[in-house]
Amino acid sequence: MHLCCLHPLKSCPTTDTPFSAQKTVSSADAIMSSVLVPRSLFRCGPLADSETEYLLQLASQVPIQVIRRAQLDNGSIHWTLATDDADVVMYQGNDATNMANTWCTITEVQATLEEAAALFAGDTPVEYERNHKALASDVLDCYKLYTLNPDVGVYWSVLQSPAPALANPRDFCFLQSQGEFEHAGHRGFVVAKMSVTVSGCPDLQDSHGYVRGLLYPSGFVFTELGSRRPGYVQVTHVVQVDPLGKTKLPPWIYKRGMATRVKGLRQVGHQLRLNRLSQAAFRTPDQLVPKDTRTKCFLCQCAFRRVFVKKCRCRLCGEVMCHTCCKHWPLVVAGIPTTVRICSSCALKPNLHEYKARGNVMELL
């Protein structure tokens, strides 16, 4: 199985033109407001050459293990269907090599592999924390400890307990590596994780009550669907975890925790759309269709003469819509969180190349 480095997704051009938005806040401020563990506790001194060599060697092996675990048939794990919702299928696994709680969730999203890779392209601690929390709602805090190369790093994360009255939050110190691969004629992208021990990540049970869990080879596998569903990728999320601790937890706690992870998998498609919209070039106010030239919504054809039907305009196509058809989207434009009105038609487009050709990020009102 071929694994290679995936080239980072090129960002769209930016501009020095200022823009304004309601209630904008810097990414750093938003992240710092959710920090639970002082960063000074992580004393990440330089790794020894032998440690770096070991971690890089492990980083080349774990992705292959995750890809194999993600195979429902003829893989390394026996999978049994647990739930089958409209958009997400969940399986419970039996791995003869360990006693971990093993789960797998699968969905399909409209995206390219490059867009999927961008979800995990956190070059700075702030970017990593923002991206990681966007994909996992149960993450209380996380931190990037070491960067070994652009595709390999050591991280710390603490997860909310599915049953706070019965179990403490679990935290993990893990190696994460990612790369592009090809399997059975399909391109794919894998993000693999596995627990490791480094001196810069101390045990936090006495100071914060976090029980250090053990993460077996786990992660995300994105695979192009090709002619079966052009423009879509299959997302497989494999989780193998031993929560450890002195008390054995009942099975229903694990199922509740995985229910949260299922929600996170649904969030992948939504986050991909937010990233796609954030890279578009928006129309300036003078490029929008004047409101007084439209008597009805461009999409639903609802008449504006009704008292409660107010006019608003899409910042991509520029047309005049009702508030139902043109909602505020929480985006990160030029590195700054803001909200932008975008109509449902533009928001659902698979690509926004026609908007990128218009130019740079403009003033947002």
N, C-alpha and C positions, 0 to 999 in steps of 0.2 A: 504494500500500500504506500503510495507516494505522498509524502508530506513536504510542503515547501512553504517558504515565507510568503505571506499575502501582502502585497503592496498596500500601503495605507491609502484610504480614500482621500482624494484631493478635495480640499475645501473650496467653496465658491469664493470669488473675489470679494474683497471688502472695500469699504470706502471711508474716508475721513469725514464724510458728511454726517453731522449729528442727527439723531432722531430722538423723538420723545415718545413716551408711553405712560399709561397710568400704572402707578405702584410698581415701578421697576426696582429690582434689587440685585446687587452683584451676586455672582455665583459663589464667591468666597464667603460672603456674609450668610447666604442661605445654608451653606454647608456647615459653617462654624456654629450656627444656631442649634444644630443637632448633634454636636460632638459630645459624647458621654465620657470618654476616656481621655485624659490629658495626653497630648502627643509626647510630652516629656518622659512618659513611662516607657516609651519604645526607644531604647538606646541602641540604635542601629549603627554600630560601628562597622568598619570595613570587614567583609567576609574573607576568610582565609582562602587561598588559591584552591585548596582541596575541597572546601565547601562549595565554592563557585563551580568547580568542575563536576562535582557530584550533582548539584542542582540542575546544571545544564544537561547532563546526561539523562537525569530523570525527566526533564522537560521534553526530551526527544522521544521518550517511551510512553508517557502517560496519555498523550493524544491518541495514539494507536489503540490503547486499551479502552479509552472512552468510545471510540468509533466502533470497536467490536462489541462493546456492551450495548450500544444503541441499535444493534441489529435484532429485530424481533424474531427472525428465523435464522437458524444455524449460527447464532452468536454465542457468546460465552456465558450468557445468562438465560435461564428458562423464564419466560414472561407469561403472566396470566392476566387477562383483561379484568380491570377493576371497575372502571366507569367509562361510559361512552356518551359524552355530551355532543351537542350539535357541532362544536368547533374544536374540542379538545378531547383526546382519548388518553386514559391513564391506565398503566399496567403496574402490577406488583411483581417483583422479581425474586428469584431464588438463586443465589450465587453460592455454589458449593465451596468456594475458596475462602469465604469469610462469613461472619455472623451479622453483617451490616443490614440495616433496613434499606431495601432496594426498591426504587420506584422509577418509572419512566413516563413522561407525558409527551404527547405528540400533537402538533397542529400544523396548519399550512398558512403562510402569510404572503402577501404581495410584496416582493422585494427582490433585490439582487444580492449576490454574495458580498459585493463591496459595501452595500448599505448595511448588511448584517455585521460585517467586520467593524464598521464605524461605531456600532453600539458599544464596542469594547476597546475603543481607541482612546483610552485615558492616559495621556502623556504626563499629566500633572496629578498630584493627589486630589485636587479639587475636581478635575474632570473625571477621575476614576470614581470618586465618591458619588458624584452626581449621576453618572451612568449606571453604577452598580445599584443604587437605591431606586432608580427609575425602573429597573427590571425585577426588583425583589422587594415587595412591600413589607416583608417581615425583617428587613435589615435595620437594626437600630443604629449601628455605627460601623464604620469600616475605614481602613487606612492602608495605603501602599507603603510597604516597608523597604523593599529593595527593587531596583530595576536592573536585571541582568543583561538584557538586550531589549530591543523594541517589542519583541513578542513574548518575553519571559519575565516574570516578576514574582516576588513573594509578598503576600497580602495577609491582613488580619481583618476579620469580620465577626460581629456578634449578632445573633438572630433572636428575635422576640420568641418567648416561650408560647407554644400553642395552648398551654394550660398553666398560667402563672401561679395559681394556687397549689399546683402539684409539682412543678418543675421549674428550675431556674433557667434563665437564658443560656444558650450554648454559644461559645465563641470558638473560632477556628483560626489557625495559622496555616496557610496553604500556599503551595506553588501553583501558579497559573501560567499556562503556555497556550499559544494559539497559532494556527497556520492553515494553509489551504491544502486540500488533498483531492485525489480523484479515485473514485471507487465505482466499479461496475458501469463505467462509461459516463458517470455523472460527477460534476465538480461539486466540491463541498468545502465548508469552513468549520473548523472545530475550535472550541474554547474548553480546555481541559484543566481540572483542578485536582489537587491531592494534598493531604495534610503533610506538613514538614515541621521540623523543629529547628528554630534559630534562636540564638541567645538574645537577640534584640526584641523578641516577642515573649515577655514573661507571662507566667500564669496569673490570672486576674481573679481567681476565686475568693481569696481572702479580702482583697481590696474592693471588688465590685460584685462578687457573687456569681460571676460567670464560670460555668463548668466547661472546661476545654474538651470539645468533641473531636472525633476522629473522622476525617473525610477520606473515603476510598476514591479511586478514580471516578470522577463525576464531571458533568459539564454539559455544554450545548453543542449539538451537531446540526449544522445547516446544510441541506442538500438540494441542489437544483432539481426541479421536477421535469425539466425538459419539455418534450412534446406532450406529455400527459397533462400538464397545466402550465403553459408558457407564462413567464413573468412571475412565477411563484416559487418559493422554496419551502421544503419541509423542515420544521424545527423540532428536534428531539432533545428533550432535557432529561438527562440521566442523573439521579441522585442516589448515592450510596453512603450512608452515614451511620456511625455508631455514636450515640449521644454520651456514652460512658456515664460517669456519676455513680454514686453509691446505691441509688434506688433504681430498680428496674421499672421502666415506664410501661403502662398498659398500651396495647396496640392502637387503641382509638386516638391516642395523642399523636402518633405518627401520621395517621390518616388525616387528622385535623391540620397538622403541619403541611402535609402535601396538598390539601385543599387550598392553602394559601399560595403554594407554589404554582398550582394550576392557574390561579388568578394572575400570577406573575407571567406565566407563559402567554396568556391572553394579552398582557401588557406589551409583549414584544412587538406585535403588529401595530399597536397604537403608537409605541415609541418610534418605530421605523417611520410611520407617517409624520410624526412631529419633526423628526430629523430631516425628512425630505422637504417639508414645508419651510423649515428654518433656513434651508439653503437657497430658496427661491429669491428672485429679485422682485420686490414689491413696487407697485405703481405709486407715483407721487400724487398728491392731491389733485394737481391740475390734469392728470391723466385719467382720473375717474369720471365716469358718466355723471353729468349733473343730475341731482335728485329731481329737480323740477321738470325734467324731460320724460320721466316715467310715471305712469299712473297705476301700474301693477307690478308685482314681483316678477323678475325675469325668469325665475325657476318655476314656482308654483302657480303663477298667474293670479295670485290673490290681489284684489283691488286695494289700493292705498287709501281710498276714501273712508274706510272704516276707521273709527277712532283709535282702536288699539293696535292697528297695523302701522308700525313706524318704518321709515325708510333707513336702510343702511347699505353700505357698498363694500363689495369684495375687493381686497387689496391686490388680488392677482388678476382676475379678469376685468375688474373695474365696474361691473354691472351693478344696478340697483336692485336690492333684494329686501325681503322681509326679515325680521330677526330670527325667525324659525329656520330659514334657509341659509342664513349667513351668521354664523356664530363666532365667538371669540375663541381662538386657539392659543394655548400657552406655549410659546416658542422661545428659543434662545437665538437671538439674532445678533451677529457680531459679538458673541460672547456674553450678551446681556439678556436676562429673562424678561419677557414682555408678553403682551397679548395682542393678537392681530385678528381682524375680522376676515374670514375666508369662507366662501360659500361651499356648500356640501359637494357641488359638482367638481370644483377645483381641488378640494381636499382629497377626493377619491381617485384622482388621476394617478396612474402608475408612475409617471415621470413628469418632471416640470421643466424639461429642457426649453420649451417655448418661452417660459418666464425667465429662465436664466439668461437667455439671449438679450433680454431687455437692458441689462446693465447691472449696476451695483445696488447694494442695500440703500434704500432711500428713506426719507423721513416718514416715520410711522405716527399716525395720529389716533 
